[in-house]
Amino acid sequence: MSDSKNMRGNISGKSAKKLLQLLILKSTPQDLPYSLSLTVQLSVFYILSGIVVLQTTLSPDDIYAGILLGFIVQYAFAYMVLAALNKNARFMQTFCALIGAGLLFNLMSWPVFSVLANEATNDALKSSMSLVFLLLISWEVLVKAHIFKHALELKMFAALVLSFSLFFISVTLSQLLLPVSTGS
């Protein structure tokens, strides 16, 4: 804990390891450093990874709006839930964990989106990739529930309700505000 390099919050090997462990529910938001610089760095990489992933499904005009919408929804949701439960002091690490996990899931979903968006891909492969995508979404909902569980000191069921709420709000706003590109 006295390691000043870790407290600076650069995306160090230790922070990256904690984010990877978060994906298998072996670390918590509290394990990440309380660091504005780490949160900003992860946010930049999250936005860049989102742009890469969304280019396969959104029109060029909607890519930036899509990733910004996802970022703002996560920020606002985390802030409001933490504030409602009087746990504002946990915002930095909670948001860092949410964005870090989102970044890793963006990277994992990129090849899946690429296959699904490719018109030359056969239907059997697209069906398989759709299943992989569903598994990734389910995994992401579980990881974010794990984050909420520890950040808010909730039972897993309540944390899952919050995680599904975040997911449905994000999907609904995306569908309302950003029509999916038809590839024409």
Buried (B, 14 or more C-beta within 10 A) or exposed (E): EEEEEBEEBBBBEBBEEBBBEBBEBEBBBEBBBBBEEBBEBBBEBBBEBBBBBBBBBBBEEBBBBBBEBBBEBBBEBBBEBBEEEEBEEBBBBBBBBBBBBBBBBBEBBBEBBBBBBEEEBEEEEBEBBEEBBEEBBEBBBBBBBBBBBBBBEBEEEBBBBBBEEBBEBBEEBBEEEBEEBEEE
